[in-house]
Amino acid sequence: MSSADICTTRIAEWYHGWKALNSTKPMVVAISGTQGAGKTTLTAALISRLGDAPYSLRILALSYDDFYLTRAEQEELANTYSNNDLLQVRGQPGTHDVRLGAEIIGNAGKESILKIPVYDKMAHAGKGDRKGWRTVKGPFDLVLFEGWCLGFKSLSAQSLKVRTEQVLGDTQHYLSPNARNYLSSRTESIAEVNDFLRSYEEHWYPLFSCLIHLIPKEIGYVYAWRTEQEQKGRAASGGGMTDDQVIGFVDRYMPAYAVYLPDLTEHPFFGDRSVPHIQLYLDAERQVQDVVEME
């Protein structure tokens, strides 16, 4: 079965139980996965399948990308943390308008007009900027919210130190020399990202009703997947990153995968609460090889 087949069936089952207990609140499905894992493709398939009969659900699709800071806000962040290479460009925890996202998700069950930010990644020579707003009318039955670091949880200072030392001390670890340098050259950089994660845990995570996690069987797939995406983008628009630039781009995300993925893959996201959390392990072709129940 494809990831769309599996997730359509699971979400339909979860929604039936959810609606019996929450008649006025939408069910928020959190979809986590590395760059290129197929989060956006899966979301589009779920909208098509769950939005039509026999389910006919009203669905709001959101992405972490929707809530990137404006260009001016990102520049201010980069200047404030001028020694932090991880925060000089969009992407990491700390580069999103978390409160705006929480407000929109919190109002998704109401009969009202919602304004969703539209982000243009190509603006300002690829640095990106918010270019306007799209409007949608609630109420919604289902919110699909996807993001690359969705579900990552901050660590205590001591745990972060130990985890970082373990990664840097493992000569067989998957980090490339460039990605390793982001961790080793200035340890405060990942610590500052770690601090920003707490806002996501406070404002976004309590809104989640269930979690779907797309996991590559080998983390190195991310480079190939992201390169494939960029090549398609170049073919369509004539612009975008070169293959070498893609490698440098992905390298910037690898420290977060190394530090935070172990906890998300090894432990139920919702702790000891009986809340749905499934993992879909993908091969290089993004075909599902294993499904693991974490609830």
C-alpha positions, 0 to 999 in steps of 0.5 A: 500500500502507498502512504496515501492508502495507509494514511487515508484509512487511518485518518478516517478511523481516527476521525470517527473516534475523534468526532464522537468526543469533539463535536465542534473541534477539527482534528489536527493531523500533524505530518512530519518528515524530512525534506523530500519525503513526500509530505506535500504530495501526501497532503494533496492526496489526502485532501482529494481522498478525504474531501470526496465521498464517502468522507466529504470532510472539510479540510484545511491544509497548512505547512510550516512554510506558510508561517515563515517570518517576513523578509524584514523579520528574518533579517532582524533575526539573522542580525540578532543571532549574527554568529549563528549560521543556522539562523541566517536563512529560513528553515530552522525553529525560530524562523516561523511565526508560531503565534500566528500559526496557533491562532489560525489552527485554533480558529479552524473549527469556527464559522469564520473567514481565516487569512492564511499567509502566502510565502514566496520562496523565490522572492529576494533572490531566493531568500523568500518573503511573505507575499500576501494572504489567502482567505478560506472559510471555516469551519473545518473538520480536519486540519493537515499540518506538515513540517520537516521538524514537526515533533522535534522536542527541545532537550535540557542543556545537559542532554543537548550537550551529551547528544552533541558530543555523542554525534561529534564523537561518532566517526561513523555518523552520517553527518557530512564534514560541512554539516558536522561543522555546524555543530562543532564550530559553535555549539551555541548555535544548536543551543539557540535553535533548541531554545526556540523549539520550546515555543513550538512545544508550547503553542503548536504541539498541544493542538495536535490530535495525531501524528504521521511521521514519514521516515527515510530508511537511510537519512542520506536519501534526503540529499537525493530527494531534495536534489530531485525536487530542485531539478524539477523546479529548475526545469519548470521555472528556469531558476533554483539551486544547483546540485552542489547548492542543494547539498549545502542547503541540506547540510544546514538541516542535518544537525537538527536531524542528528540531535532530535530525530532519535527521540521522535523515532524511538518514543511516542510523541504523545507520551503515555497518552493513548493518541495515534502516532504512526511511523511510515519507513520509506525506501529510496523510491518513497515506497512504504517498507514498514508501518510502526504504531507508536501510541 
